[in-house]
Amino acid sequence: MEIPTTGETLDNVVCFWQPEKAIKAGDTLAFNYRLYWSAQPPVQSPLARVMATRTGMGGFPEGWAPGEHYPDKWARRFAIDFVGGDLKAAAPKGIEPVITLSSGEAKQIEILYVEPFDGYRIQFDWYPTSDSTAPVDMRMFLRCQGEAISETWLYQYFPPAPDKRRYVDDRIMR
């Protein structure tokens, strides 16, 4: 659970447990848990994991070259790299990215095999459907034949104000 705060030093991520049996007044409960912050998880999962997230200008068709033209509609591109798990075995059966957005639309969804890291890159363009600058909660996992085959990617994107949603031709110097 994430609670909005006014500063990054305030604790705003909390968790809670709901016991199987109802708690009576005066009962004592003991909980044990571990949290890990590291580049590699301490326990290997059979699921594919997210290796990297990249973002940049979206809305460009495949084969577009800088200077040709800019799209009529502004978008933001996201590229998420997945590695490990059973991706190789799942690929011939079909890998499906399951994308959930709190606002806007995901379009131009692509699944690309990337040989240098022996994994898959999922690309999509996020198109706003309103002028809102409220954070967009993004979520994605990979599925094969109805089963999750990856961990869940979570991202919070802060869209620019509507007057900033434009492409700038960097060939024109001012």
N, C-alpha and C positions, 0 to 999 in steps of 0.2 A: 504494500500500500504506500503511495506517495502522497504526502500532504504538502500543498503549496506553502512556501515560506518567502520571506523578504530578503533572505541572505543565504549564501552557500555554506556558512558555518553552523547553521541551525539544523538540528537533526530532523529530517523530514521523511525518512524511510523507516517504516515500522512494520512489524509482523505480529500475528496473533495466532493462537491455537484454539481450537474448539474441541474439548475432550469428548470422547464417545458417550460417557455417562454424564448426567446433569450434576452440577456442582452444588453442594449444600453449604449453607452458611457455616463457617468454621472449618471447612475442609482445607487440607493443605495439598497442594500439587507441586510436583517437581518436574522440571523440563530440562533436557539436555539438547544442545545443538552446537554446530560448528559453522563458522563462516570462513570462507577462503577468498582472498584477493591475490590472484597470481595470473601470470600469462597462460599457464597450462593448468587444467583442472587436476586436483589430486587423485581423482578417480576417473578412469576411462569410461566413457559412455559408448554404447553401440550406435548412437545417433551421430549424424554429421554435425559439425560445429561451424559457427561463423568465424571466418578468418579475418575478414576486413569489410569495411563499409566505405563506399566512396560516393560523392555527390557532385553534381555539376549542372551545366546548362542542359535543359531537356527540350523535347519537342522537335528534334532534328531527325529527318529520315535517314535510313542507312545509306551510306555513300555520300552524304553531305560533305562538302568541303568549305572551309572558312571563306567568307567573302561572296559565296553564291547568293544567298538571301537568308533572311531570318524568318522563322515561322510566324504566322499571324497570331497564334495563341501562345502565351507564355507557359512554360512548364519547368519542373525541376527533375533531373534524372538521378536515380539512385542505383547503385551497383553493389550487390552484396555477394561476397565470395564464401562458398561453403566447401569444406574439406572433410575427409574421413568418413567414418560410418560405412554404410553399405551403398554408397552412391554408384559405384561401378556396376554392381548387380542390379540396381534399380533402373539405371539408364535405359536399357533395352525395353523395359516394361512401361516406362514413362514416368518422368518426374514432373510433379505438378506443384508450382508455388501457390501457397494459400496466403493471400494478402488481405489484411484488414486495415482500414483507415478510419479515423474518427471524423474526417471530412475530406472532401476532394475525391478524385478518381485516379485509379492506376490504369494507365494505358501503355501500349507498345511494350508489353511484357515479353522478355526474351530469356531463354535459357541457353547459356553458352558453356561448352567444355573449355577449360583453360589448362592446357598441357603443362606449362611450367610449374604449377602447384598441384596438378592432378586433381582438380576439383571443378566445381561449377559456379559460374557467375549468373546471378539472376539480376536482370536489369528491368527497370520500369520507370516510366515518366509519371510524375504526380502533377495533375492538373487541378487548380483550385476551382471550386464550384460556387464560391462566394468571395466577397471582399474581406472576409475575416482575417485577422492576423493572430487569432488564437492558436496556440500550439496544436500541431496535428500529431496524434499518437498513431504510430505505424507499427504493424506487427506482421511477421511472415514466418512460415515454416514450410518445409518441403514434405510432400506426401507422395506415396507410390501405392497404387491400388487400394486407396482408402486408409492406409496406415502412415502415421508420421514417421519420417526417416531422418529428421533433423531436429536440433534444438530450435527454440523460437527466438527470432531476431526481434528486438524491440528498439524503437528509435522515436525521438520526439523532434519534430521539425518545426521551426518557427518561420512561417511565411513572411515575406516582406510586405510592406504596405502596398496597396494596389497601384499607386503611382510609381513604385519601384519595380513592378513586374514588367520589365521590358528588356529587350536585348540591346546592347550598346555595340555599335559598329566601331571596333577599336582601330580601324584603318583611318578614321577621321580624327585628326588631332585638333584640339581646341585650345 
